[in-house]
Amino acid sequence: MIMPTHLAAFVVTVALLAMLPGANNASITRQALMSGRRAGLLAVAGASTGILIWASTAAVGLSAVLLANPH
């Protein structure tokens, strides 16, 4: 078995990126710290709703592509 030469660097990079907080996390933390628990929970609800809408539209688009392909 041939091992890719940069596999270790790739694994380390992916692990570090997976641990970093994203923009949603920063926004939610800021809202909670600046405006309280209720604002933080509303920010969580907004972020979750956005992710749900994004994932649903991505699934619909993928379904349309798969249905358009006769094979």
C-alpha positions as CSV (number, residue, x, y, z in Angstrom):
1,M,0.0,0.0,0.0
2,I,1.4,3.4,-1.0
3,M,0.9,6.1,1.6
4,P,0.3,9.7,0.4
5,T,3.2,11.9,1.5
6,H,1.0,14.7,2.9
7,L,-1.6,12.5,4.6
8,A,-0.3,13.4,8.1
9,A,-0.4,17.1,7.4
10,F,-3.9,16.8,5.9
11,V,-5.2,14.9,9.0
12,V,-3.7,17.5,11.4
13,T,-5.1,20.4,9.4
14,V,-8.6,18.9,9.2
15,A,-8.5,18.1,13.0
16,L,-7.6,21.7,13.8
17,L,-10.2,23.2,11.5
18,A,-12.9,20.9,13.0
19,M,-12.0,22.3,16.5
20,L,-12.2,26.0,15.5
21,P,-15.5,27.8,16.3
22,G,-17.2,29.2,13.2
23,A,-19.0,32.4,12.6
24,N,-22.3,31.1,14.0
25,N,-20.6,30.1,17.3
26,A,-19.0,33.6,17.6
27,S,-22.3,35.3,16.9
28,I,-24.2,33.2,19.4
29,T,-21.5,33.7,22.1
30,R,-21.5,37.5,21.5
31,Q,-25.3,37.7,21.7
32,A,-25.4,35.7,24.9
33,L,-22.6,37.7,26.5
34,M,-23.8,41.1,25.5
35,S,-27.6,40.7,25.7
36,G,-28.2,37.7,28.0
37,R,-29.4,34.1,27.8
38,R,-32.7,34.8,25.9
39,A,-30.8,36.6,23.1
40,G,-28.3,33.8,23.0
41,L,-31.1,31.2,22.7
42,L,-32.8,33.3,19.9
43,A,-29.4,33.4,18.1
44,V,-29.2,29.6,18.4
45,A,-32.7,29.3,17.0
46,G,-31.9,31.6,14.1
47,A,-28.6,29.8,13.3
48,S,-30.4,26.4,13.4
49,T,-33.2,27.6,11.2
50,G,-30.7,29.0,8.7
51,I,-28.8,25.7,8.6
52,L,-32.1,23.7,8.2
53,I,-33.2,25.9,5.3
54,W,-29.7,25.6,3.7
55,A,-29.6,21.8,4.1
56,S,-33.2,21.5,2.8
57,T,-32.5,23.5,-0.3
58,A,-29.3,21.6,-0.9
59,A,-31.2,18.3,-0.7
60,V,-33.9,19.5,-3.1
61,G,-31.2,20.6,-5.5
62,L,-29.4,17.3,-5.3
63,S,-32.7,15.5,-5.8
64,A,-33.4,17.5,-8.9
65,V,-30.0,16.7,-10.3
66,L,-30.5,13.0,-9.6
67,L,-33.9,12.9,-11.1
68,A,-32.7,14.7,-14.2
69,N,-30.0,12.0,-14.8
70,P,-31.6,9.0,-16.5
71,H,-28.9,6.6,-15.5
